[in-house]
Amino acid sequence: MLLLFVLKVYVFPGPDVTSDVSVIYQGWYEVLRGGTFPLDDVTWQYPPAAALAILSPALLPFLDYATAFFALACAADLAVFVLLWCAGRRPGRTPRGARVWVAGVPLLGPTVYARYDVMVTAVAVAALLAGARHPRVMGALAGFGALLKVWPVLLLAGVRGRAGWAAAAVTGAAVAAAAALAMPGAFAFLTFQRDRGTEVESLGSLVFHVARHFGWEGQVLLNYGSVEFLGPYVDVVSTAALALTGAAFGWLLLWRLLAARWEAHTVADAAFVAVLLFTVTSRVISPQYLVWLVGLAAVCRCFDASRMRLPVALVLAASFVTVLEFPLWFGHVVASDALGVTLLVVRNGLLVAAAVLAARVLWRATVPRGAPVALPPQAARTSETPVSP
């Protein structure tokens, strides 16, 4: 059904979500084929390995660019399903992970096949499923995924031992070096988000959706490839979002210091929590971000012992509301009317609730009550005060 929508056999209500592929992606494709990254296009905000996703339709030269891209997105969707289904047949696993993916993807509508995020999610799912037995494979896939779209680096949040981290560092460095040597402008994207505003679907945007009804003088404009609020106090809200992201990072760091119990599902649960926290605190929450969360939620539910049932259900509910606010009723969101604001409050509220509950579940499952912060060995030897068990 998603293929029928993106191929325009049936027209999905709302704005055309496929124009990113047929216009933006195809434009980048022509530039990349010329031997350089899009140096003068501020909408190119992706790490260098993203070029592989944009160039991938060349694998199907008998199809036009957009059709080939949609076919490859569908193949990535199928690959995730197969990975989850096979993983669910192992001891201690369950096929519920595959069911979460099958339920969650169509809830997001045709946007799933009209962005390359489903390809990145396939890499992330493969990494997490490999993590328990093959930490080096997981690290390598996470490092490669980070060069595709940054967020897969968060998969390492719950990884113990040096093997996975080392593999991620080596793979990331190798891919980055290869990209820099192959074409100029591999890291131009780092400066392209300098003047971003607050995207109209983000948590912080609710401030301006409400403020517009009380005379706020800002604007809603297409900026850096997304619809954003620009005007008075936007920089304050954007800074607050960055501060919240910093607080989320601090919480994850504290959790790593105190966590003492690791089970087979802990790495997947930690990755799910990390991506949830960084999604809800971001100044941009695009609909395709939910593809990441559905993929990680599905991996969590692959493990029979995982306690992430309620957060996963909340993410699925947020996915359904997401397709209502984009593309179905996106005009109401841009207009900040009652329907648009209500949809955003519900969707973002569900994501915040999922993040808080998931973090609480992870903490309770891994951090013993009253556990002290471990001292370095030398400090422990010289300390005169014994540490209570």
C-alpha positions in Angstrom: 0.0 0.0 0.0 2.8 2.4 0.8 4.3 1.8 -2.7 1.0 2.4 -4.3 0.8 5.8 -2.4 4.3 6.9 -3.3 3.9 5.8 -6.9 0.7 7.8 -7.1 -1.5 4.9 -8.0 -3.5 6.2 -5.0 -3.1 9.7 -3.8 -2.6 10.1 -0.1 -4.4 13.2 1.4 -2.3 16.2 2.2 0.9 17.7 0.7 2.9 15.5 -1.7 5.5 13.8 0.4 7.4 12.4 -2.6 8.7 15.7 -3.8 11.8 15.4 -1.6 12.8 12.4 -3.6 11.9 13.6 -7.1 13.2 17.1 -6.6 15.7 17.4 -3.7 17.2 13.9 -3.6 17.5 13.8 -7.4 19.1 17.2 -7.5 21.7 16.0 -5.0 22.1 12.8 -7.0 23.2 14.9 -10.0 25.6 16.9 -8.0 27.1 13.8 -6.3 27.6 12.1 -9.7 29.6 15.1 -10.7 32.2 14.3 -8.1 31.4 16.7 -5.2 29.1 17.1 -2.3 26.4 19.8 -2.5 28.7 22.6 -1.3 26.3 25.5 -1.8 23.1 23.8 -0.7 22.2 24.5 2.9 19.5 21.8 2.8 22.3 19.2 2.6 22.7 18.6 6.4 23.8 15.0 6.4 27.1 13.1 7.1 29.1 12.0 4.1 27.9 8.4 3.9 24.4 9.7 3.2 25.7 10.1 -0.4 25.5 6.3 -0.7 21.7 6.4 0.0 21.2 9.3 -2.4 23.2 7.5 -5.1 21.6 4.0 -4.4 19.0 4.3 -7.2 21.8 3.9 -9.7 21.6 0.2 -8.7 18.4 0.0 -10.6 19.2 1.8 -13.9 16.2 0.4 -15.7 13.9 2.6 -13.4 13.6 6.3 -13.1 15.3 7.9 -10.0 12.2 8.2 -7.9 10.8 4.8 -8.6 14.1 3.2 -8.0 14.4 5.0 -4.7 11.0 3.9 -3.6 11.8 0.3 -4.5 15.0 0.3 -2.5 13.1 1.9 0.5 10.6 -1.0 0.3 13.5 -3.4 0.2 15.0 -1.9 3.3 11.6 -2.2 5.0 11.5 -5.9 4.0 15.1 -6.4 5.3 14.1 -5.0 8.7 11.1 -7.3 8.9 13.2 -10.4 8.0 15.9 -9.5 10.5 13.3 -9.1 13.3 11.4 -12.2 12.3 14.5 -14.3 12.3 15.7 -12.9 15.5 12.3 -13.6 17.1 12.8 -17.3 16.5 15.8 -17.7 18.8 15.6 -18.8 22.4 14.6 -15.9 24.7 13.3 -13.9 21.8 9.8 -13.3 20.5 8.2 -12.5 17.1 6.5 -9.5 18.7 9.3 -7.3 17.4 8.4 -8.1 13.8 4.8 -7.4 14.6 5.7 -3.9 16.1 7.5 -3.1 12.8 4.6 -4.3 10.6 2.2 -2.3 12.7 4.3 0.9 13.1 5.5 1.5 9.6 2.1 1.8 7.8 0.9 4.0 10.7 3.4 6.6 9.5 2.1 6.6 6.0 4.0 7.2 2.7 6.6 9.4 4.3 8.5 6.2 5.3 9.3 5.4 1.7 9.9 9.0 0.7 12.9 9.5 3.0 16.1 7.6 3.3 15.6 7.1 7.1 14.2 3.6 6.6 17.6 2.6 5.1 19.4 4.0 8.1 17.0 2.2 10.4 17.8 -1.1 8.7 21.5 -0.6 9.5 20.6 0.3 13.1 18.3 -2.7 13.6 21.0 -5.0 12.2 23.6 -3.5 14.6 21.4 -4.0 17.7 20.5 -7.6 16.8 24.2 -8.4 16.2 25.2 -6.7 19.5 24.8 -9.6 21.9 26.9 -12.1 20.0 29.1 -9.9 17.8 30.0 -6.6 19.5 32.6 -5.8 16.8 30.0 -6.2 14.1 27.6 -4.0 16.1 30.2 -1.4 16.5 31.1 -1.3 12.9 27.5 -1.0 11.8 26.8 1.7 14.4 29.9 3.6 13.2 28.8 3.3 9.6 25.2 4.3 10.5 26.6 7.4 12.3 28.2 8.5 9.0 24.8 7.9 7.3 22.7 10.1 9.7 24.5 10.7 13.0 21.8 9.3 15.4 23.0 5.6 15.2 26.0 6.6 17.3 23.5 6.6 20.2 23.2 2.8 19.7 26.5 2.6 21.7 24.9 4.1 24.8 24.5 0.7 26.5 27.5 -1.1 25.0 30.0 -2.5 27.5 33.6 -3.4 26.7 36.0 -1.8 24.3 35.5 -4.0 21.3 32.2 -2.4 20.1 33.4 1.1 20.7 36.7 0.5 19.0 35.0 -1.1 16.0 32.7 2.0 15.7 35.6 4.4 15.9 37.7 2.6 13.3 34.8 2.2 10.9 33.6 5.8 11.3 37.1 7.1 10.8 37.7 4.9 7.7 34.4 5.9 6.1 34.9 9.6 6.9 38.5 9.5 5.5 37.3 7.7 2.3 34.6 10.3 1.8 36.9 13.2 2.3 39.4 11.8 -0.1 36.8 10.8 -2.7 35.0 14.1 -3.0 35.4 17.7 -1.7 32.9 19.1 0.8 32.3 15.9 2.8 31.9 17.9 6.0 30.4 21.1 4.7 27.1 20.0 6.3 28.5 20.9 9.8 28.1 24.6 9.1 24.8 24.4 7.3 22.5 24.4 10.4 24.0 27.5 12.0 21.0 29.7 11.6 18.2 27.2 12.0 15.0 28.2 13.7 12.6 26.0 15.6 10.7 23.5 13.5 6.9 23.7 13.7 6.5 20.1 14.8 9.0 20.1 17.7 8.3 20.3 21.4 9.6 23.8 21.7 7.4 25.0 18.8 4.4 24.7 21.0 5.5 28.0 22.7 5.1 29.8 19.4 2.0 28.0 18.3 0.3 29.4 21.4 2.1 32.8 21.3 0.8 33.4 17.8 -2.7 33.7 19.3 -1.4 36.5 21.6 0.3 38.7 19.0 3.7 37.1 18.6 5.3 38.8 15.5 7.3 36.0 14.1 6.9 34.0 10.9 6.5 30.5 9.7 8.8 29.9 6.7 10.5 27.2 4.8 14.0 27.3 6.2 16.8 24.7 5.7 14.4 22.3 4.0 11.8 22.3 6.8 9.0 24.6 8.0 10.2 26.6 10.9 9.4 29.5 13.3 11.6 32.5 12.8 11.4 35.7 14.8 11.6 37.1 18.4 12.7 34.6 21.1 13.2 31.7 18.7 16.9 31.7 19.6 15.9 31.5 23.3 13.7 28.4 22.7 16.4 26.8 20.4 19.0 27.4 23.2 16.6 25.8 25.7 16.2 22.8 23.5 20.0 22.4 23.3 20.2 22.7 27.1 17.6 19.9 27.4 19.7 17.8 25.0 22.7 18.4 27.2 20.7 17.4 30.3 19.6 14.2 28.5 23.3 13.4 27.7 24.1 14.0 31.4 21.4 11.6 32.5 22.7 8.9 30.2 26.3 9.5 31.5 25.1 9.2 35.1 23.1 6.0 34.2 26.3 4.5 32.7 28.2 5.2 35.8 25.6 3.6 38.1 24.3 0.8 36.0 25.4 -2.6 37.4 22.9 -5.1 35.9 23.2 -6.0 32.2 20.9 -8.4 30.4 20.7 -9.5 26.8 18.1 -6.8 26.1 19.9 -3.9 27.9 21.8 -2.6 24.9 18.6 -2.4 22.8 16.7 -0.8 25.7 19.4 1.8 26.3 19.6 2.7 22.5 15.8 3.1 22.5 15.9 5.4 25.5 18.8 7.4 24.2 17.2 8.1 20.8 13.9 8.9 22.5 15.5 11.4 24.8 17.4 13.1 22.0 14.4 13.1 19.7 12.0 14.8 22.2 14.6 17.5 23.2 15.6 18.3 19.6 14.5 21.6 18.0 13.4 19.4 15.0 11.0 16.5 15.2 10.3 15.5 11.6 7.9 12.7 10.9 10.6 10.4 9.6 12.2 10.5 13.1 9.4 8.2 14.2 10.8 5.5 11.7 13.9 5.3 13.9 11.9 5.0 17.1 9.6 2.3 15.6 12.7 0.3 14.5 14.4 0.5 17.9 11.1 -0.2 19.7 10.7 -3.4 17.5 14.2 -4.6 18.5 13.3 -4.1 22.2 10.1 -6.2 21.8 12.2 -8.9 20.1 13.5 -9.7 23.7 10.9 -11.5 25.8 12.4 -10.1 29.0 12.4 -6.4 27.9 10.2 -4.2 30.0 9.6 -1.6 27.4 6.0 -2.7 26.5 4.3 0.6 27.5 6.9 3.0 26.0 6.7 1.0 22.8 2.9 1.2 22.7 3.2 5.0 23.3 5.6 5.3 20.3 3.1 3.4 18.1 0.3 5.7 19.2 2.5 8.7 18.5 3.2 7.3 15.0 -0.6 7.3 14.3 -1.0 10.9 15.4 2.1 11.8 13.4 0.5 10.8 10.1 -2.5 12.9 11.1 -0.4 16.0 11.6 1.8 15.3 8.6 0.8 15.1 5.9 -2.9 14.8 6.5 -3.6 18.0 8.4 -0.3 19.8 8.1 -2.0 22.9 7.0 -3.7 23.2 10.4 -0.3 22.7 12.1 1.2 25.5 10.0 -1.8 27.7 10.8 -1.5 27.0 14.5 -5.2 26.5 14.7 -7.0 24.4 17.4 -6.8 21.2 15.4 -3.1 21.6 14.6 -2.1 22.5 18.1 -4.1 19.7 19.6 -2.4 17.2 17.3 1.0 18.4 18.3 0.2 18.5 22.0 -1.0 14.8 21.8 1.9 13.6 19.6 4.6 15.3 21.5 3.0 14.5 24.8 3.0 10.8 23.8 6.7 11.0 22.9 7.6 12.8 26.2 5.7 10.2 28.2 7.4 7.4 26.3 10.8 8.9 26.9 10.2 9.4 30.7 8.7 6.0 31.2 11.4 4.3 29.1 14.2 6.0 31.1 12.5 5.1 34.3 12.3 1.4 33.2 15.9 1.3 32.1 17.1 2.9 35.4 15.1 0.5 37.6 16.2 -2.5 35.6 19.9 -1.8 35.7 20.7 0.5 38.7 20.6 -1.2 42.1 18.8 0.8 44.8 21.2 2.8 46.9 24.1 1.9 44.6 27.1 4.2 45.2 29.1 5.7 42.4 32.1 3.4 41.9 35.5 4.9 42.9 38.6 4.4 40.7 40.7 1.5 42.1 43.5 3.7 43.5 41.0 6.0 45.3 39.2 2.9 46.7 42.5 1.6 48.1 43.4 4.9 49.8 39.9 5.8 51.1 39.6 5.5 54.8 35.8 5.2 54.7 34.5 1.8 53.6 31.8 1.8 50.9 28.6 0.2 51.9 27.4 -2.7 49.7 
